Amino acid sequence: MFTGLIETTGTLLRAVPRSGDLVVSVRTPEGFMDDVALGDSIAVNGICLTATVLRPDGFDADVSNETRAHTLVDSWRPGRPVNLEKALTLSTRLGGHLVTGHVDGVGTVRRRERDSRALRLRVAAPAELHPYLAPRGSVCVDGVSLTLNSFDNGEFGLTIVPHTADRTTLCRLNTGDRVHIEVDIVARYLKHLMHYAHREDTASAPGVTLEALVAAGFGRPGS
């Protein structure tokens, strides 16, 4: 579990196919790896990965085919900057929102513009994510916890304050770039619960039949 508050940025060294899936190697700034243990979770551009090889200046992680199918990792090239966040602990300040590191879909930057010192982005989201996106709600973009300014016509607006722009890769985004989107975990589970509650209500409710309509006074057989 993460907060969406990026600790630092790293650099992708390589992404190498191995036995049908992928292994990525990431270089990190000095000091980032000091408290990382083998098997720890690290979010890389919003993807929760397990550190399988540790180095003083970085780590390796396996990327499953399931993760590859839902993310942009196959398009990453050496030298690409990536957002990094270590998993939160019980003593970590929850300054962003609860982020799982399970990417829900890929969006596309439709517009980028300056607003004084801030950066405004407009991102198109896949249709299946629309029910989970609400103005003033939370969304995670490339691992960064952000607040939706607006949501309409399948697109949501974001404001990137200077501090966030300086400490993440979001300042590098341009129109047409694709990004990872993770919706708010509360919205995800609420939608899931409502779906199954509706199914149970439908299954337990009596069906609409001719006999039921007649009994309710909506006509007589043969009329």
CYANA upper distance limits for C-alpha pairs under 8 A (distance plus 0.5 A):
  1 MET  CA     87 ALA  CA      6.07
  1 MET  CA     88 LEU  CA      6.60
  1 MET  CA     98 LEU  CA      7.32
  1 MET  CA     99 VAL  CA      6.28
  1 MET  CA    100 THR  CA      5.31
  1 MET  CA    101 GLY  CA      7.47
  2 PHE  CA     43 ALA  CA      8.16
  2 PHE  CA     85 GLU  CA      7.79
  2 PHE  CA     86 LYS  CA      7.71
  2 PHE  CA     87 ALA  CA      5.63
  2 PHE  CA     88 LEU  CA      5.78
  2 PHE  CA     97 HIS  CA      8.45
  2 PHE  CA     98 LEU  CA      6.53
  2 PHE  CA     99 VAL  CA      5.33
  2 PHE  CA    100 THR  CA      6.58
  2 PHE  CA    101 GLY  CA      7.60
  3 THR  CA     88 LEU  CA      7.44
  3 THR  CA     94 LEU  CA      6.45
  3 THR  CA     95 GLY  CA      7.21
  3 THR  CA     96 GLY  CA      5.51
  3 THR  CA     97 HIS  CA      5.65
  3 THR  CA     98 LEU  CA      5.71
  3 THR  CA     99 VAL  CA      5.99
  3 THR  CA    145 SER  CA      7.52
  4 GLY  CA     46 GLY  CA      8.46
  4 GLY  CA     85 GLU  CA      8.04
  4 GLY  CA     96 GLY  CA      6.08
  4 GLY  CA     97 HIS  CA      7.00
  4 GLY  CA     98 LEU  CA      7.92
  4 GLY  CA     99 VAL  CA      6.65
  4 GLY  CA    140 CYS  CA      7.15
  4 GLY  CA    143 GLY  CA      6.05
  4 GLY  CA    144 VAL  CA      5.08
  4 GLY  CA    145 SER  CA      4.72
  4 GLY  CA    146 LEU  CA      8.50
  5 LEU  CA     85 GLU  CA      7.66
  5 LEU  CA     95 GLY  CA      7.59
  5 LEU  CA     96 GLY  CA      6.41
  5 LEU  CA    143 GLY  CA      8.39
  5 LEU  CA    144 VAL  CA      6.50
  5 LEU  CA    145 SER  CA      6.68
  6 ILE  CA     83 ASN  CA      6.79
  6 ILE  CA     84 LEU  CA      6.33
  6 ILE  CA     85 GLU  CA      5.75
  6 ILE  CA    143 GLY  CA      7.76
  6 ILE  CA    144 VAL  CA      6.83
  6 ILE  CA    167 ARG  CA      7.68
  6 ILE  CA    168 THR  CA      7.20
  7 GLU  CA     83 ASN  CA      8.34
  7 GLU  CA     84 LEU  CA      6.53
  7 GLU  CA     85 GLU  CA      5.77
  7 GLU  CA     86 LYS  CA      8.16
  7 GLU  CA    167 ARG  CA      8.25
  8 THR  CA     29 PRO  CA      8.15
  8 THR  CA     83 ASN  CA      6.84
  8 THR  CA     84 LEU  CA      6.03
  8 THR  CA     85 GLU  CA      7.58
  8 THR  CA    167 ARG  CA      6.83
  8 THR  CA    168 THR  CA      7.49
  9 THR  CA     28 THR  CA      7.71
  9 THR  CA     29 PRO  CA      8.13
  9 THR  CA     81 PRO  CA      6.94
  9 THR  CA     82 VAL  CA      5.91
  9 THR  CA     83 ASN  CA      5.08
  9 THR  CA     84 LEU  CA      5.93
  9 THR  CA    167 ARG  CA      7.66
  9 THR  CA    168 THR  CA      6.77
  9 THR  CA    169 THR  CA      7.85
 10 GLY  CA     26 VAL  CA      7.05
 10 GLY  CA     27 ARG  CA      6.07
 10 GLY  CA     28 THR  CA      5.16
 10 GLY  CA     29 PRO  CA      7.04
 10 GLY  CA     81 PRO  CA      6.11
 10 GLY  CA     82 VAL  CA      5.76
 10 GLY  CA     83 ASN  CA      6.96
 10 GLY  CA     84 LEU  CA      7.09
 11 THR  CA     26 VAL  CA      6.13
 11 THR  CA     27 ARG  CA      5.63
 11 THR  CA     28 THR  CA      7.19
 11 THR  CA     78 PRO  CA      8.18
 11 THR  CA     79 GLY  CA      6.17
 11 THR  CA     80 ARG  CA      6.09
 11 THR  CA     81 PRO  CA      5.01
 11 THR  CA     82 VAL  CA      6.37
 12 LEU  CA     24 VAL  CA      7.89
 12 LEU  CA     25 SER  CA      6.61
 12 LEU  CA     26 VAL  CA      5.11
 12 LEU  CA     27 ARG  CA      6.82
 12 LEU  CA     76 TRP  CA      8.41
 12 LEU  CA     77 ARG  CA      7.69
 12 LEU  CA     78 PRO  CA      5.72
 12 LEU  CA     79 GLY  CA      5.84
 12 LEU  CA     80 ARG  CA      5.80
 12 LEU  CA     81 PRO  CA      6.85
 12 LEU  CA     82 VAL  CA      7.43
 13 LEU  CA     24 VAL  CA      8.08
 13 LEU  CA     25 SER  CA      5.85
 13 LEU  CA     26 VAL  CA      5.93
 13 LEU  CA     27 ARG  CA      6.90
 13 LEU  CA     78 PRO  CA      5.42
 13 LEU  CA     79 GLY  CA      6.55
 13 LEU  CA     80 ARG  CA      8.46
 14 ARG  CA     24 VAL  CA      6.27
 14 ARG  CA     25 SER  CA      5.88
 14 ARG  CA     26 VAL  CA      7.91
 14 ARG  CA     77 ARG  CA      7.46
 14 ARG  CA     78 PRO  CA      5.57
 15 ALA  CA     22 LEU  CA      7.06
 15 ALA  CA     23 VAL  CA      6.13
 15 ALA  CA     24 VAL  CA      4.82
 15 ALA  CA     25 SER  CA      6.96
 15 ALA  CA     74 ASP  CA      8.48
 15 ALA  CA     76 TRP  CA      8.02
 15 ALA  CA     77 ARG  CA      7.85
 15 ALA  CA     78 PRO  CA      7.91
 16 VAL  CA     22 LEU  CA      6.10
 16 VAL  CA     23 VAL  CA      5.74
 16 VAL  CA     24 VAL  CA      6.87
 17 PRO  CA     21 ASP  CA      6.15
 17 PRO  CA     22 LEU  CA      4.86
 17 PRO  CA     23 VAL  CA      6.74
 18 ARG  CA     22 LEU  CA      6.00
 18 ARG  CA     23 VAL  CA      7.09
 20 GLY  CA     65 ASN  CA      8.39
 21 ASP  CA     62 ASP  CA      8.13
 21 ASP  CA     63 VAL  CA      6.91
 21 ASP  CA     64 SER  CA      6.09
 21 ASP  CA     65 ASN  CA      6.16
 22 LEU  CA     62 ASP  CA      6.39
 22 LEU  CA     63 VAL  CA      5.56
 22 LEU  CA     64 SER  CA      7.15
 22 LEU  CA     65 ASN  CA      8.21
 23 VAL  CA     60 ASP  CA      7.24
 23 VAL  CA     61 ALA  CA      6.14
 23 VAL  CA     62 ASP  CA      5.03
 23 VAL  CA     63 VAL  CA      6.39
 24 VAL  CA     60 ASP  CA      6.07
 24 VAL  CA     61 ALA  CA      5.97
 24 VAL  CA     62 ASP  CA      6.97
 24 VAL  CA     63 VAL  CA      7.74
 25 SER  CA     58 GLY  CA      7.90
 25 SER  CA     59 PHE  CA      6.36
 25 SER  CA     60 ASP  CA      4.88
 25 SER  CA     61 ALA  CA      7.14
 26 VAL  CA     58 GLY  CA      5.96
 26 VAL  CA     59 PHE  CA      6.08
 26 VAL  CA     60 ASP  CA      6.85
 27 ARG  CA     57 ASP  CA      6.20
 27 ARG  CA     58 GLY  CA      4.80
 27 ARG  CA     59 PHE  CA      7.32
 28 THR  CA     32 PHE  CA      6.86
 28 THR  CA     33 MET  CA      7.93
 28 THR  CA     57 ASP  CA      5.81
 28 THR  CA     58 GLY  CA      5.33
 28 THR  CA     59 PHE  CA      8.42
 29 PRO  CA     57 ASP  CA      7.06
 29 PRO  CA     58 GLY  CA      8.42
 30 GLU  CA     56 PRO  CA      8.39
 30 GLU  CA     57 ASP  CA      6.90
 31 GLY  CA     57 ASP  CA      8.48
 32 PHE  CA     36 VAL  CA      8.31
 32 PHE  CA     57 ASP  CA      8.31
 33 MET  CA     54 LEU  CA      8.43
 33 MET  CA     55 ARG  CA      8.11
 33 MET  CA     56 PRO  CA      6.68
 33 MET  CA     57 ASP  CA      7.26
 33 MET  CA     58 GLY  CA      7.17
 34 ASP  CA     56 PRO  CA      8.01
 36 VAL  CA     40 ASP  CA      6.93
 37 ALA  CA     51 ALA  CA      8.38
 37 ALA  CA     54 LEU  CA      8.25
 38 LEU  CA     51 ALA  CA      6.36
 38 LEU  CA     52 THR  CA      6.46
 38 LEU  CA     53 VAL  CA      7.35
 38 LEU  CA     54 LEU  CA      7.17
 39 GLY  CA     50 THR  CA      5.95
 39 GLY  CA     51 ALA  CA      5.60
 39 GLY  CA     52 THR  CA      6.38
 40 ASP  CA     50 THR  CA      6.14
 40 ASP  CA     51 ALA  CA      6.12
 40 ASP  CA     87 ALA  CA      8.12
 41 SER  CA     48 CYS  CA      6.75
 41 SER  CA     49 LEU  CA      6.01
 41 SER  CA     50 THR  CA      5.14
 41 SER  CA     51 ALA  CA      6.82
 41 SER  CA     86 LYS  CA      6.89
 41 SER  CA     87 ALA  CA      6.21
 42 ILE  CA     47 ILE  CA      8.46
 42 ILE  CA     48 CYS  CA      6.24
 42 ILE  CA     49 LEU  CA      5.90
 42 ILE  CA     50 THR  CA      6.84
 42 ILE  CA     51 ALA  CA      7.52
 42 ILE  CA     84 LEU  CA      7.35
 42 ILE  CA     85 GLU  CA      6.26
 42 ILE  CA     86 LYS  CA      5.08
 42 ILE  CA     87 ALA  CA      6.48
 43 ALA  CA     47 ILE  CA      5.52
 43 ALA  CA     48 CYS  CA      4.88
 43 ALA  CA     49 LEU  CA      6.50
 43 ALA  CA     83 ASN  CA      8.15
 43 ALA  CA     84 LEU  CA      6.13
 43 ALA  CA     85 GLU  CA      5.64
 43 ALA  CA     86 LYS  CA      6.78
 43 ALA  CA     87 ALA  CA      7.86
 43 ALA  CA    101 GLY  CA      6.69
 43 ALA  CA    143 GLY  CA      7.50
 44 VAL  CA     48 CYS  CA      7.03
 44 VAL  CA     49 LEU  CA      7.52
 44 VAL  CA     82 VAL  CA      6.72
 44 VAL  CA     83 ASN  CA      6.11
 44 VAL  CA     84 LEU  CA      5.56
 44 VAL  CA     85 GLU  CA      7.51
 44 VAL  CA    143 GLY  CA      7.62
 45 ASN  CA     82 VAL  CA      6.05
 45 ASN  CA     83 ASN  CA      5.29
 45 ASN  CA     84 LEU  CA      7.06
 45 ASN  CA    142 ASP  CA      4.92
 45 ASN  CA    143 GLY  CA      5.33
 45 ASN  CA    144 VAL  CA      8.46
 45 ASN  CA    180 HIS  CA      7.89
 46 GLY  CA     83 ASN  CA      7.99
 46 GLY  CA    101 GLY  CA      5.76
 46 GLY  CA    102 HIS  CA      7.95
 46 GLY  CA    103 VAL  CA      7.30
 46 GLY  CA    140 CYS  CA      7.98
 46 GLY  CA    141 VAL  CA      7.68
 46 GLY  CA    142 ASP  CA      5.37
 46 GLY  CA    143 GLY  CA      3.91
 46 GLY  CA    144 VAL  CA      7.72
 46 GLY  CA    180 HIS  CA      7.34
 46 GLY  CA    182 GLU  CA      8.30
 47 ILE  CA    101 GLY  CA      5.28
 47 ILE  CA    102 HIS  CA      6.60
 47 ILE  CA    103 VAL  CA      6.84
 47 ILE  CA    143 GLY  CA      7.71
 48 CYS  CA    100 THR  CA      7.78
 48 CYS  CA    101 GLY  CA      4.86
 48 CYS  CA    102 HIS  CA      6.96
 49 LEU  CA     61 ALA  CA      6.60
 49 LEU  CA     62 ASP  CA      7.58
 49 LEU  CA     63 VAL  CA      7.65
 50 THR  CA     61 ALA  CA      6.08
 50 THR  CA     62 ASP  CA      7.48
 51 ALA  CA     59 PHE  CA      6.60
 51 ALA  CA     60 ASP  CA      6.28
 51 ALA  CA     61 ALA  CA      5.39
 51 ALA  CA     62 ASP  CA      8.32
 52 THR  CA     59 PHE  CA      7.73
 52 THR  CA     60 ASP  CA      6.19
 52 THR  CA     61 ALA  CA      5.80
 52 THR  CA     62 ASP  CA      7.73
 53 VAL  CA     59 PHE  CA      5.86
 53 VAL  CA     60 ASP  CA      5.41
 53 VAL  CA     61 ALA  CA      7.47
 54 LEU  CA     58 GLY  CA      6.84
 54 LEU  CA     59 PHE  CA      5.09
 54 LEU  CA     60 ASP  CA      7.22
 55 ARG  CA     59 PHE  CA      6.11
 63 VAL  CA     67 THR  CA      6.82
 63 VAL  CA     68 ARG  CA      7.27
 64 SER  CA     68 ARG  CA      6.77
 65 ASN  CA     69 ALA  CA      6.59
 66 GLU  CA     70 HIS  CA      7.24
 67 THR  CA     71 THR  CA      6.61
 68 ARG  CA     72 LEU  CA      7.42
 68 ARG  CA     73 VAL  CA      6.55
 68 ARG  CA     74 ASP  CA      6.97
 70 HIS  CA    103 VAL  CA      7.30
 70 HIS  CA    104 ASP  CA      7.62
 70 HIS  CA    105 GLY  CA      6.71
 70 HIS  CA    106 VAL  CA      8.03
 71 THR  CA    103 VAL  CA      7.28
 71 THR  CA    105 GLY  CA      7.52
 71 THR  CA    106 VAL  CA      7.22
 71 THR  CA    180 HIS  CA      7.13
 72 LEU  CA     76 TRP  CA      7.42
 72 LEU  CA    106 VAL  CA      8.15
 72 LEU  CA    179 VAL  CA      8.25
 72 LEU  CA    180 HIS  CA      7.91
 76 TRP  CA     80 ARG  CA      7.29
 81 PRO  CA    169 THR  CA      7.27
 82 VAL  CA    168 THR  CA      8.43
 82 VAL  CA    169 THR  CA      7.10
 83 ASN  CA    142 ASP  CA      7.69
 83 ASN  CA    143 GLY  CA      7.17
 83 ASN  CA    144 VAL  CA      8.50
 83 ASN  CA    168 THR  CA      6.43
 83 ASN  CA    169 THR  CA      6.89
 84 LEU  CA    143 GLY  CA      8.32
 88 LEU  CA     92 THR  CA      6.24
 94 LEU  CA     98 LEU  CA      8.18
 96 GLY  CA    145 SER  CA      6.06
 96 GLY  CA    146 LEU  CA      8.20
 97 HIS  CA    138 SER  CA      7.67
 97 HIS  CA    145 SER  CA      6.99
 97 HIS  CA    184 ASP  CA      8.48
 98 LEU  CA    184 ASP  CA      8.03
 98 LEU  CA    185 ILE  CA      7.48
 99 VAL  CA    140 CYS  CA      7.81
 99 VAL  CA    145 SER  CA      8.45
 99 VAL  CA    182 GLU  CA      8.19
 99 VAL  CA    184 ASP  CA      7.89
 99 VAL  CA    185 ILE  CA      7.57
100 THR  CA    185 ILE  CA      8.12
101 GLY  CA    143 GLY  CA      7.92
101 GLY  CA    182 GLU  CA      8.02
102 HIS  CA    182 GLU  CA      7.23
103 VAL  CA    180 HIS  CA      6.76
103 VAL  CA    181 ILE  CA      6.36
103 VAL  CA    182 GLU  CA      5.39
104 ASP  CA    129 LEU  CA      8.17
104 ASP  CA    180 HIS  CA      8.14
104 ASP  CA    181 ILE  CA      6.34
104 ASP  CA    182 GLU  CA      5.45
104 ASP  CA    183 VAL  CA      7.24
105 GLY  CA    125 ALA  CA      8.27
105 GLY  CA    126 PRO  CA      7.26
105 GLY  CA    129 LEU  CA      8.07
105 GLY  CA    180 HIS  CA      6.65
105 GLY  CA    181 ILE  CA      5.82
105 GLY  CA    182 GLU  CA      7.36
106 VAL  CA    125 ALA  CA      7.51
106 VAL  CA    126 PRO  CA      7.48
106 VAL  CA    178 ARG  CA      6.98
106 VAL  CA    179 VAL  CA      6.03
106 VAL  CA    180 HIS  CA      5.30
106 VAL  CA    181 ILE  CA      6.18
107 GLY  CA    123 VAL  CA      6.74
107 GLY  CA    124 ALA  CA      5.90
107 GLY  CA    125 ALA  CA      5.20
107 GLY  CA    126 PRO  CA      6.95
107 GLY  CA    178 ARG  CA      6.00
107 GLY  CA    179 VAL  CA      5.74
107 GLY  CA    180 HIS  CA      6.87
107 GLY  CA    181 ILE  CA      6.96
108 THR  CA    123 VAL  CA      5.95
108 THR  CA    124 ALA  CA      5.69
108 THR  CA    125 ALA  CA      7.43
108 THR  CA    175 THR  CA      8.30
108 THR  CA    176 GLY  CA      6.40
108 THR  CA    177 ASP  CA      6.23
108 THR  CA    178 ARG  CA      4.90
108 THR  CA    179 VAL  CA      6.71
109 VAL  CA    121 LEU  CA      7.42
109 VAL  CA    122 ARG  CA      6.41
109 VAL  CA    123 VAL  CA      4.93
109 VAL  CA    124 ALA  CA      6.87
109 VAL  CA    173 LEU  CA      8.12
109 VAL  CA    174 ASN  CA      7.27
109 VAL  CA    175 THR  CA      5.55
109 VAL  CA    176 GLY  CA      5.74
109 VAL  CA    177 ASP  CA      5.96
109 VAL  CA    178 ARG  CA      6.75
109 VAL  CA    179 VAL  CA      8.05
110 ARG  CA    121 LEU  CA      8.06
110 ARG  CA    122 ARG  CA      5.94
110 ARG  CA    123 VAL  CA      5.95
110 ARG  CA    124 ALA  CA      6.94
110 ARG  CA    175 THR  CA      5.79
110 ARG  CA    176 GLY  CA      6.67
111 ARG  CA    120 ARG  CA      8.46
111 ARG  CA    121 LEU  CA      6.14
111 ARG  CA    122 ARG  CA      5.51
111 ARG  CA    123 VAL  CA      7.70
111 ARG  CA    174 ASN  CA      8.13
111 ARG  CA    175 THR  CA      5.91
112 ARG  CA    119 LEU  CA      7.74
112 ARG  CA    120 ARG  CA      6.28
112 ARG  CA    121 LEU  CA      5.23
112 ARG  CA    122 ARG  CA      7.15
112 ARG  CA    173 LEU  CA      8.44
112 ARG  CA    174 ASN  CA      6.89
112 ARG  CA    175 THR  CA      6.71
113 GLU  CA    119 LEU  CA      6.54
113 GLU  CA    120 ARG  CA      5.75
113 GLU  CA    121 LEU  CA      7.17
114 ARG  CA    118 ALA  CA      6.59
114 ARG  CA    119 LEU  CA      5.28
114 ARG  CA    120 ARG  CA      6.48
115 ASP  CA    119 LEU  CA      6.26
115 ASP  CA    120 ARG  CA      6.98
117 ARG  CA    161 VAL  CA      7.84
117 ARG  CA    162 PRO  CA      6.76
118 ALA  CA    159 THR  CA      7.14
118 ALA  CA    160 ILE  CA      6.15
118 ALA  CA    161 VAL  CA      5.25
118 ALA  CA    162 PRO  CA      6.02
119 LEU  CA    159 THR  CA      6.23
119 LEU  CA    160 ILE  CA      5.43
119 LEU  CA    161 VAL  CA      7.05
119 LEU  CA    162 PRO  CA      8.09
119 LEU  CA    165 ALA  CA      8.21
119 LEU  CA    171 CYS  CA      8.13
120 ARG  CA    157 GLY  CA      7.72
120 ARG  CA    158 LEU  CA      6.17
120 ARG  CA    159 THR  CA      5.09
120 ARG  CA    160 ILE  CA      6.63
121 LEU  CA    157 GLY  CA      6.31
121 LEU  CA    158 LEU  CA      5.67
121 LEU  CA    159 THR  CA      6.96
121 LEU  CA    160 ILE  CA      8.19
122 ARG  CA    155 GLU  CA      6.97
122 ARG  CA    156 PHE  CA      6.12
122 ARG  CA    157 GLY  CA      4.98
122 ARG  CA    158 LEU  CA      6.79
123 VAL  CA    155 GLU  CA      5.82
123 VAL  CA    156 PHE  CA      5.90
123 VAL  CA    157 GLY  CA      6.98
124 ALA  CA    154 GLY  CA      6.37
124 ALA  CA    155 GLU  CA      4.71
124 ALA  CA    156 PHE  CA      7.06
125 ALA  CA    129 LEU  CA      7.11
125 ALA  CA    130 HIS  CA      7.50
125 ALA  CA    154 GLY  CA      6.48
125 ALA  CA    155 GLU  CA      6.39
125 ALA  CA    156 PHE  CA      8.02
125 ALA  CA    181 ILE  CA      8.43
126 PRO  CA    130 HIS  CA      7.52
126 PRO  CA    154 GLY  CA      8.06
127 ALA  CA    154 GLY  CA      7.42
129 LEU  CA    133 LEU  CA      7.40
129 LEU  CA    183 VAL  CA      7.94
130 HIS  CA    154 GLY  CA      7.09
132 TYR  CA    183 VAL  CA      6.79
132 TYR  CA    184 ASP  CA      7.65
132 TYR  CA    187 ALA  CA      6.06
132 TYR  CA    188 ARG  CA      7.03
132 TYR  CA    191 LYS  CA      8.27
133 LEU  CA    137 GLY  CA      7.38
133 LEU  CA    138 SER  CA      8.37
133 LEU  CA    139 VAL  CA      8.03
133 LEU  CA    148 LEU  CA      8.35
133 LEU  CA    151 PHE  CA      7.46
133 LEU  CA    156 PHE  CA      8.42
133 LEU  CA    183 VAL  CA      7.54
134 ALA  CA    138 SER  CA      8.44
134 ALA  CA    148 LEU  CA      7.38
134 ALA  CA    150 SER  CA      7.74
134 ALA  CA    151 PHE  CA      6.70
135 PRO  CA    147 THR  CA      8.29
135 PRO  CA    148 LEU  CA      5.61
135 PRO  CA    149 ASN  CA      6.01
135 PRO  CA    150 SER  CA      5.17
135 PRO  CA    151 PHE  CA      6.30
136 ARG  CA    147 THR  CA      6.17
136 ARG  CA    148 LEU  CA      5.57
136 ARG  CA    149 ASN  CA      6.34
136 ARG  CA    150 SER  CA      7.78
137 GLY  CA    147 THR  CA      6.20
137 GLY  CA    148 LEU  CA      6.13
137 GLY  CA    184 ASP  CA      8.30
138 SER  CA    145 SER  CA      7.40
138 SER  CA    146 LEU  CA      6.28
138 SER  CA    147 THR  CA      5.27
138 SER  CA    148 LEU  CA      6.73
138 SER  CA    183 VAL  CA      7.77
138 SER  CA    184 ASP  CA      6.29
139 VAL  CA    145 SER  CA      6.51
139 VAL  CA    146 LEU  CA      5.95
139 VAL  CA    147 THR  CA      6.76
139 VAL  CA    148 LEU  CA      7.38
139 VAL  CA    181 ILE  CA      7.65
139 VAL  CA    182 GLU  CA      6.67
139 VAL  CA    183 VAL  CA      5.60
139 VAL  CA    184 ASP  CA      6.22
140 CYS  CA    144 VAL  CA      5.64
140 CYS  CA    145 SER  CA      5.11
140 CYS  CA    146 LEU  CA      6.47
140 CYS  CA    180 HIS  CA      8.33
140 CYS  CA    181 ILE  CA      6.19
140 CYS  CA    182 GLU  CA      5.48
140 CYS  CA    183 VAL  CA      6.87
140 CYS  CA    184 ASP  CA      8.08
141 VAL  CA    145 SER  CA      7.25
141 VAL  CA    146 LEU  CA      7.74
141 VAL  CA    179 VAL  CA      6.96
141 VAL  CA    180 HIS  CA      6.01
141 VAL  CA    181 ILE  CA      5.41
141 VAL  CA    182 GLU  CA      7.17
142 ASP  CA    170 LEU  CA      8.46
142 ASP  CA    179 VAL  CA      6.34
142 ASP  CA    180 HIS  CA      5.34
142 ASP  CA    181 ILE  CA      7.10
143 GLY  CA    180 HIS  CA      8.04
144 VAL  CA    168 THR  CA      8.38
146 LEU  CA    158 LEU  CA      7.67
146 LEU  CA    160 ILE  CA      8.48
147 THR  CA    158 LEU  CA      7.12
147 THR  CA    159 THR  CA      8.31
148 LEU  CA    156 PHE  CA      6.84
148 LEU  CA    157 GLY  CA      6.31
148 LEU  CA    158 LEU  CA      5.98
149 ASN  CA    156 PHE  CA      7.63
149 ASN  CA    157 GLY  CA      5.66
149 ASN  CA    158 LEU  CA      6.05
149 ASN  CA    159 THR  CA      7.72
150 SER  CA    156 PHE  CA      5.87
150 SER  CA    157 GLY  CA      5.61
150 SER  CA    158 LEU  CA      8.12
151 PHE  CA    155 GLU  CA      6.11
151 PHE  CA    156 PHE  CA      4.75
151 PHE  CA    157 GLY  CA      7.02
152 ASP  CA    156 PHE  CA      7.01
160 ILE  CA    164 THR  CA      6.68
160 ILE  CA    165 ALA  CA      6.57
160 ILE  CA    170 LEU  CA      8.37
161 VAL  CA    165 ALA  CA      6.72
162 PRO  CA    166 ASP  CA      6.51
163 HIS  CA    167 ARG  CA      6.83
164 THR  CA    168 THR  CA      6.50
164 THR  CA    170 LEU  CA      8.41
165 ALA  CA    169 THR  CA      7.51
165 ALA  CA    170 LEU  CA      6.33
165 ALA  CA    171 CYS  CA      5.46
166 ASP  CA    171 CYS  CA      7.58
169 THR  CA    173 LEU  CA      7.85
173 LEU  CA    177 ASP  CA      6.76
183 VAL  CA    187 ALA  CA      7.80
183 VAL  CA    188 ARG  CA      7.43
184 ASP  CA    188 ARG  CA      6.82
185 ILE  CA    189 TYR  CA      6.80
186 VAL  CA    190 LEU  CA      6.54
187 ALA  CA    191 LYS  CA      6.59
188 ARG  CA    192 HIS  CA      6.84
189 TYR  CA    193 LEU  CA      6.56
190 LEU  CA    194 MET  CA      6.61
191 LYS  CA    195 HIS  CA      6.64
192 HIS  CA    196 TYR  CA      7.01
193 LEU  CA    197 ALA  CA      6.50
194 MET  CA    198 HIS  CA      6.54
195 HIS  CA    199 ARG  CA      6.89
196 TYR  CA    200 GLU  CA      6.67
197 ALA  CA    201 ASP  CA      6.68
198 HIS  CA    202 THR  CA      6.60
199 ARG  CA    203 ALA  CA      6.59
200 GLU  CA    204 SER  CA      6.65
201 ASP  CA    205 ALA  CA      6.56
208 VAL  CA    212 ALA  CA      6.82
208 VAL  CA    213 LEU  CA      7.73
209 THR  CA    213 LEU  CA      6.86
210 LEU  CA    214 VAL  CA      6.73
211 GLU  CA    215 ALA  CA      6.58
212 ALA  CA    216 ALA  CA      6.71
213 LEU  CA    217 GLY  CA      6.95
213 LEU  CA    218 PHE  CA      5.82
213 LEU  CA    219 GLY  CA      7.54
214 VAL  CA    218 PHE  CA      5.79
214 VAL  CA    219 GLY  CA      5.71
214 VAL  CA    220 ARG  CA      6.15
214 VAL  CA    221 PRO  CA      7.93
219 GLY  CA    223 SER  CA      7.19
